[in-house]
Amino acid sequence: MDSRQKAKNEKALKIITILMIASILLSAVFARAEEHDCTGEECPICQVFQIAKLNLQSIILKAYTFTKQIKYSMSFLVLFPVTALLPFSTLVTEKIKLND
């Protein structure tokens, strides 16, 4: 990739990131300001609040699963060298005769 294309991709990534952060913050603001004059069933304001709450719940769930994945990958990175140091033995390496 040439430098212009790379700069264009980085700019697009920054814009998408800013829009995502704005969406999260606006969802939080909408979720906190729940009181309004409800018009009854299929109230458009209630639908916006519902979408905002679902956005926040989705982000929280994704953050939780991401931290779990990081935790498990870190434990693998810590335990893998330890298991490599443990002696590895099988019946063949121990030359054990199996009788039927």
N, CA and C atoms as a LAMMPS dump frame, in Angstrom:
ITEM: TIMESTEP
0
ITEM: NUMBER OF ATOMS
300
ITEM: BOX BOUNDS ff ff ff
-5.0000000000000000e+02 5.0000000000000000e+02
-5.0000000000000000e+02 5.0000000000000000e+02
-5.0000000000000000e+02 5.0000000000000000e+02
ITEM: ATOMS id mol type element x y z
1 1 1 N 0.839 -1.184 0
2 1 2 C 0 0 0
3 1 3 C 0.881 1.244 0
4 2 1 N 0.474 2.229 -0.753
5 2 2 C 1.253 3.453 -0.734
6 2 3 C 0.843 4.307 0.465
7 3 1 N 1.607 5.337 0.7
8 3 2 C 1.413 6.125 1.921
9 3 3 C 0.084 6.887 1.918
10 4 1 N -0.401 7.29 0.735
11 4 2 C -1.68 8.006 0.685
12 4 3 C -2.84 7.099 1.083
13 5 1 N -2.821 5.869 0.599
14 5 2 C -3.884 4.915 0.934
15 5 3 C -3.842 4.586 2.426
16 6 1 N -2.631 4.437 2.95
17 6 2 C -2.484 4.135 4.373
18 6 3 C -3.002 5.295 5.228
19 7 1 N -2.693 6.516 4.833
20 7 2 C -3.17 7.688 5.57
21 7 3 C -4.683 7.798 5.485
22 8 1 N -5.234 7.46 4.331
23 8 2 C -6.69 7.504 4.156
24 8 3 C -7.367 6.462 5.049
25 9 1 N -6.785 5.266 5.129
26 9 2 C -7.343 4.217 5.993
27 9 3 C -7.271 4.611 7.468
28 10 1 N -6.164 5.212 7.871
29 10 2 C -6.031 5.646 9.264
30 10 3 C -7.041 6.735 9.598
31 11 1 N -7.28 7.643 8.657
32 11 2 C -8.254 8.704 8.875
33 11 3 C -9.658 8.127 9.009
34 12 1 N -9.995 7.16 8.151
35 12 2 C -11.308 6.51 8.234
36 12 3 C -11.458 5.771 9.561
37 13 1 N -10.402 5.121 10.008
38 13 2 C -10.446 4.407 11.29
39 13 3 C -10.662 5.373 12.449
40 14 1 N -10.026 6.526 12.403
41 14 2 C -10.213 7.53 13.454
42 14 3 C -11.644 8.058 13.466
43 15 1 N -12.206 8.287 12.289
44 15 2 C -13.583 8.777 12.209
45 15 3 C -14.555 7.746 12.761
46 16 1 N -14.358 6.48 12.407
47 16 2 C -15.234 5.407 12.906
48 16 3 C -15.114 5.293 14.426
49 17 1 N -13.907 5.418 14.937
50 17 2 C -13.701 5.348 16.386
51 17 3 C -14.417 6.491 17.095
52 18 1 N -14.308 7.697 16.556
53 18 2 C -14.971 8.854 17.156
54 18 3 C -16.485 8.673 17.132
55 19 1 N -17.013 8.156 16.013
56 19 2 C -18.455 7.928 15.926
57 19 3 C -18.925 6.862 16.917
58 20 1 N -18.132 5.828 17.117
59 20 2 C -18.502 4.784 18.088
60 20 3 C -18.51 5.338 19.509
61 21 1 N -17.505 6.136 19.838
62 21 2 C -17.449 6.729 21.177
63 21 3 C -18.627 7.675 21.387
64 22 1 N -18.961 8.458 20.367
65 22 2 C -20.105 9.361 20.465
66 22 3 C -21.4 8.567 20.648
67 23 1 N -21.53 7.463 19.934
68 23 2 C -22.716 6.617 20.078
69 23 3 C -22.83 6.06 21.489
70 24 1 N -21.719 5.635 22.05
71 24 2 C -21.726 5.098 23.412
72 24 3 C -22.128 6.184 24.412
73 25 1 N -21.53 7.358 24.27
74 25 2 C -21.838 8.442 25.207
75 25 3 C -23.289 8.897 25.079
76 26 1 N -23.783 9.01 23.859
77 26 2 C -25.18 9.409 23.688
78 26 3 C -26.137 8.345 24.215
79 27 1 N -25.771 7.076 24.045
80 27 2 C -26.603 6.004 24.598
81 27 3 C -26.669 6.095 26.113
82 28 1 N -25.534 6.407 26.724
83 28 2 C -25.512 6.548 28.18
84 28 3 C -26.376 7.722 28.628
85 29 1 N -26.312 8.818 27.882
86 29 2 C -27.122 9.994 28.231
87 29 3 C -28.605 9.67 28.091
88 30 1 N -28.989 9.011 26.995
89 30 2 C -30.394 8.654 26.792
90 30 3 C -30.877 7.667 27.852
91 31 1 N -30.034 6.725 28.216
92 31 2 C -30.442 5.723 29.197
93 31 3 C -30.652 6.346 30.57
94 32 1 N -29.924 7.404 30.879
95 32 2 C -30.083 8.047 32.188
96 32 3 C -31.313 8.945 32.235
97 33 1 N -31.688 9.534 31.119
98 33 2 C -32.815 10.47 31.092
99 33 3 C -34.075 9.755 30.626
100 34 1 N -34.57 8.849 31.438
101 34 2 C -35.689 8.013 31.025
102 34 3 C -37.057 8.657 31.175
103 35 1 N -37.172 9.695 31.931
104 35 2 C -38.496 10.251 32.183
105 35 3 C -38.941 11.147 31.032
106 36 1 N -40.12 10.861 30.518
107 36 2 C -40.711 11.657 29.447
108 36 3 C -42.219 11.441 29.466
109 37 1 N -42.919 12.216 28.698
110 37 2 C -44.364 12.041 28.591
111 37 3 C -44.637 10.97 27.543
112 38 1 N -44.874 9.764 28.029
113 38 2 C -45.061 8.62 27.137
114 38 3 C -46.419 8.729 26.433
115 39 1 N -46.403 8.459 25.133
116 39 2 C -47.643 8.534 24.354
117 39 3 C -48.362 7.2 24.315
118 40 1 N -47.836 6.226 25.01
119 40 2 C -48.489 4.919 25.045
120 40 3 C -47.692 3.878 24.273
121 41 1 N -48.417 2.939 23.724
122 41 2 C -47.769 1.852 23.01
123 41 3 C -47.067 2.387 21.756
124 42 1 N -45.899 1.819 21.457
125 42 2 C -45.05 2.204 20.326
126 42 3 C -44.625 3.673 20.4
127 43 1 N -44.268 4.111 21.573
128 43 2 C -43.76 5.466 21.782
129 43 3 C -42.352 5.545 21.176
130 44 1 N -42.093 6.495 20.278
131 44 2 C -40.777 6.566 19.643
132 44 3 C -39.657 6.896 20.631
133 45 1 N -39.968 7.65 21.656
134 45 2 C -38.951 7.986 22.656
135 45 3 C -38.583 6.738 23.457
136 46 1 N -39.573 5.929 23.794
137 46 2 C -39.299 4.679 24.506
138 46 3 C -38.445 3.745 23.647
139 47 1 N -38.697 3.74 22.34
140 47 2 C -37.897 2.898 21.445
141 47 3 C -36.444 3.366 21.402
142 48 1 N -36.232 4.676 21.41
143 48 2 C -34.869 5.202 21.435
144 48 3 C -34.176 4.804 22.731
145 49 1 N -34.899 4.897 23.851
146 49 2 C -34.331 4.478 25.134
147 49 3 C -33.99 2.992 25.121
148 50 1 N -34.855 2.193 24.54
149 50 2 C -34.614 0.751 24.471
150 50 3 C -33.361 0.461 23.643
151 51 1 N -33.207 1.14 22.521
152 51 2 C -32.022 0.942 21.681
153 51 3 C -30.765 1.382 22.416
154 52 1 N -30.847 2.496 23.141
155 52 2 C -29.697 2.984 23.9
156 52 3 C -29.286 1.981 24.971
157 53 1 N -30.26 1.423 25.686
158 53 2 C -29.948 0.432 26.711
159 53 3 C -29.332 -0.823 26.099
160 54 1 N -29.869 -1.256 24.966
161 54 2 C -29.312 -2.434 24.303
162 54 3 C -27.885 -2.182 23.815
163 55 1 N -27.609 -0.973 23.316
164 55 2 C -26.243 -0.627 22.912
165 55 3 C -25.285 -0.728 24.089
166 56 1 N -25.679 -0.155 25.217
167 56 2 C -24.815 -0.201 26.396
168 56 3 C -24.619 -1.626 26.9
169 57 1 N -25.682 -2.413 26.933
170 57 2 C -25.562 -3.796 27.375
171 57 3 C -24.657 -4.591 26.44
172 58 1 N -24.775 -4.346 25.151
173 58 2 C -23.939 -5.037 24.178
174 58 3 C -22.469 -4.686 24.367
175 59 1 N -22.187 -3.416 24.583
176 59 2 C -20.805 -2.981 24.769
177 59 3 C -20.231 -3.558 26.057
178 60 1 N -21.021 -3.566 27.112
179 60 2 C -20.559 -4.127 28.385
180 60 3 C -20.281 -5.616 28.236
181 61 1 N -21.158 -6.328 27.54
182 61 2 C -20.958 -7.759 27.332
183 61 3 C -19.706 -8.027 26.507
184 62 1 N -19.487 -7.238 25.468
185 62 2 C -18.295 -7.42 24.64
186 62 3 C -17.028 -7.12 25.422
187 63 1 N -17.061 -6.092 26.253
188 63 2 C -15.898 -5.769 27.077
189 63 3 C -15.62 -6.886 28.075
190 64 1 N -16.684 -7.459 28.639
191 64 2 C -16.521 -8.55 29.592
192 64 3 C -15.904 -9.777 28.92
193 65 1 N -16.415 -10.148 27.751
194 65 2 C -15.864 -11.323 27.07
195 65 3 C -14.436 -11.057 26.598
196 66 1 N -14.137 -9.826 26.205
197 66 2 C -12.771 -9.499 25.796
198 66 3 C -11.811 -9.657 26.969
199 67 1 N -12.202 -9.167 28.152
200 67 2 C -11.32 -9.301 29.308
201 67 3 C -11.158 -10.76 29.708
202 68 1 N -12.229 -11.563 29.548
203 68 2 C -12.113 -12.99 29.831
204 68 3 C -11.128 -13.647 28.87
205 69 1 N -11.208 -13.289 27.586
206 69 2 C -10.291 -13.866 26.606
207 69 3 C -8.85 -13.478 26.909
208 70 1 N -8.642 -12.238 27.3
209 70 2 C -7.292 -11.786 27.649
210 70 3 C -6.794 -12.564 28.861
211 71 1 N -7.668 -12.757 29.833
212 71 2 C -7.289 -13.49 31.043
213 71 3 C -6.875 -14.914 30.709
214 72 1 N -7.653 -15.591 29.866
215 72 2 C -7.323 -16.967 29.509
216 72 3 C -6.072 -17.05 28.65
217 73 1 N -5.886 -16.101 27.747
218 73 2 C -4.683 -16.135 26.923
219 73 3 C -3.444 -15.843 27.769
220 74 1 N -3.579 -14.946 28.738
221 74 2 C -2.446 -14.661 29.62
222 74 3 C -2.114 -15.872 30.489
223 75 1 N -3.143 -16.583 30.966
224 75 2 C -2.867 -17.773 31.769
225 75 3 C -2.195 -18.84 30.913
226 76 1 N -2.574 -18.934 29.633
227 76 2 C -1.911 -19.888 28.746
228 76 3 C -0.449 -19.518 28.567
229 77 1 N -0.173 -18.218 28.389
230 77 2 C 1.204 -17.78 28.205
231 77 3 C 2.045 -18.011 29.454
232 78 1 N 1.413 -17.962 30.615
233 78 2 C 2.143 -18.204 31.86
234 78 3 C 2.334 -19.698 32.079
235 79 1 N 1.296 -20.498 31.809
236 79 2 C 1.377 -21.929 32.088
237 79 3 C 2.139 -22.711 31.03
238 80 1 N 2.161 -22.251 29.801
239 80 2 C 2.829 -23.005 28.743
240 80 3 C 4.315 -23.216 29.025
241 81 1 N 5.077 -22.187 29.42
242 81 2 C 6.494 -22.44 29.736
243 81 3 C 6.671 -23.365 30.93
244 82 1 N 5.743 -23.302 31.873
245 82 2 C 5.837 -24.176 33.045
246 82 3 C 5.644 -25.63 32.632
247 83 1 N 4.671 -25.897 31.776
248 83 2 C 4.444 -27.279 31.332
249 83 3 C 5.578 -27.764 30.447
250 84 1 N 6.265 -26.867 29.761
251 84 2 C 7.4 -27.28 28.932
252 84 3 C 8.563 -27.737 29.804
253 85 1 N 8.651 -27.234 31.023
254 85 2 C 9.728 -27.625 31.926
255 85 3 C 9.441 -28.925 32.667
256 86 1 N 8.187 -29.333 32.729
257 86 2 C 7.844 -30.568 33.425
258 86 3 C 8.341 -31.768 32.63
259 87 1 N 8.769 -32.809 33.334
260 87 2 C 9.234 -33.989 32.594
261 87 3 C 8.069 -34.652 31.864
262 88 1 N 8.321 -35.037 30.639
263 88 2 C 7.309 -35.672 29.822
264 88 3 C 7.647 -37.145 29.734
265 89 1 N 6.738 -37.967 30.202
266 89 2 C 7.02 -39.397 30.15
267 89 3 C 5.799 -40.142 29.639
268 90 1 N 6.077 -41.165 28.878
269 90 2 C 5.037 -42.058 28.385
270 90 3 C 5.438 -43.472 28.762
271 91 1 N 4.593 -44.414 28.445
272 91 2 C 4.929 -45.805 28.724
273 91 3 C 6.146 -46.247 27.923
274 92 1 N 6.305 -45.707 26.734
275 92 2 C 7.449 -46.068 25.909
276 92 3 C 8.727 -45.492 26.49
277 93 1 N 8.696 -44.233 26.927
278 93 2 C 9.907 -43.657 27.497
279 93 3 C 10.272 -44.336 28.82
280 94 1 N 9.301 -44.841 29.52
281 94 2 C 9.569 -45.55 30.767
282 94 3 C 9.859 -47.031 30.53
283 95 1 N 9.651 -47.505 29.305
284 95 2 C 9.876 -48.889 28.896
285 95 3 C 9.151 -49.876 29.797
286 96 1 N 7.853 -49.614 29.941
287 96 2 C 7.013 -50.463 30.77
288 96 3 C 6.343 -51.475 29.867
289 97 1 N 6.414 -52.721 30.277
290 97 2 C 5.796 -53.794 29.52
291 97 3 C 4.343 -53.954 29.996
292 98 1 N 3.432 -53.933 29.042
293 98 2 C 2.04 -54.1 29.367
294 98 3 C 1.656 -55.56 29.185
295 99 1 N 1.067 -56.143 30.207
296 99 2 C 0.603 -57.528 30.127
297 99 3 C -0.9 -57.524 29.958
298 100 1 N -1.4 -58.353 29.09
299 100 2 C -2.83 -58.45 28.9
300 100 3 C -3.479 -59.253 29.98
